[in-house]
Structures are given as C-alpha cells and as structure tokens.
Amino acid sequence: MSPNGLFHWVGEQIGRLIRAIVDGLAWFFGHIFGAIDSFYGGLADELGIGRSMTALIILVIGLVLLLSGLRHAMRRRLVSGLLIGGLGVLLLGWLIH
C-alpha cells in the first residue's frame, strides 16, 4: 500500500463523516422549519390573517398587550389593566377582522 493510498482513504473517510453530519443537520433543520411553517400556516388560516411577517409581529404585540393588561388587573391596577388590555383587544380585533 502506497502512502498516497492511505491518505486518500483517510480523506474519503473524513469526507464521508462531514457529509453525514451536513446531511443530518439539513434533514433536522428542514423538518423543524417545516413544522414551524405548518404551525404558523394553520394559525394564520384559522384566525383569518395573512401569512406575512408583519401580521405575525402584530399578532405577538397584541397578545403581549393582552397579557400585560391581565397582569396589571391581577395586581389591582384595574384602570391601567383595562386600558392596556383594551388596546390589545383593539389591535387583535383589527388584525383578525
């Protein structure tokens, strides 16, 4: 066996290992992103909103405002809780309608 044959074989083995790692990561992330896309698609279809990033950001902001208003109301800050919660409901109502 010549030294070039040994180094060629080692290079092939390292190449196979790297290819297996890259293929595994591509499969994993492909399935993760596919699941996220399916989840958001189902959520957007059920709510009747668009699938754009803007709609998602507005949805998250509206939910944060709604939860913040609920937290204020639980801490006996009823006026601020009603104002913030009302703003969240207004935003979500505008988005969904």
N, C-alpha and C positions, 0 to 999 in steps of 0.2 A: 504494500500500500504506500503510495507516494504521499508526501506531506500535503500536496495540493488536494488530494482526495480527502484527507482528514479534515482540512479546513473547509473544504466545500461542503462536506457532510455536516459539520458544526454550524456553518452558515445557514444551511437548509433547515436544520432543527430550530435554530433561533428564529428564522423567518416564519416557520410554521407556528411557533409559540406566539409570536407577535400577531400573526394573522388571526389565530384563535381568540386572542384577547380582544382585538379590534372587532371581530365578528360578534363576539359575545356582548360587548358593550353596545354595539349598534343594534343588536336584537333587543337588549334590555331597554335602552332609551327609546327605541321605536315603539315598543309596547307601552311604555309609561306615557309617552306623548300621545299615543293613540287613545289610551284610556282617558287622559285629561281632555282631549278633543271631544271624545264621545260624551263625557260628563257635561262639559260646557254646552255642547250642541243640544243635549236633552234638556238642560236647564233653560237655555235660551228659547227653545221651541215651546216648552211648557209655559214659560212666562210671557211669550209672545214678543220678545225683544230681539233685536238684531244680534248677529254673532260678531260684531266688531269689538275691538279692544276698548273703544270709548264707552260702549254700552256696559261692558264688564266693569270698568272703572266707576261709572255712575252707580251701578248696582252695589258695588262694595262700599262706596261712600254713603249711599242711602242706608244700607244695613248697619254701618258703623254709627251713623247718626241715630238710628232707631235704638240700637243697643245702648248708646250713650244716654239717650233720653230715659230709657228704662233704668239705667244705673242711677241717674240723678233722682228719679222718682223714688227709688228704693232708699235713697239716703235722705229722704224727706225734703228734697229741694223740688217741690212739686211744680212751681212756675217754670223754672228752667228745664225741668224734665218734660213738661208739656210743650214748651217751645221747641226744644231740640227734637223731641220725638215727632212733633207735628211737622217740622221741617223734613225729617226723614221720610215720613209717610207721604208728604207732598212730592218729594223727589222720586220716591219709588212709584207713586201713582202716576206721575208724569212719564216715567220711563216705561211702565207696563202698559199704560193706556195708549 
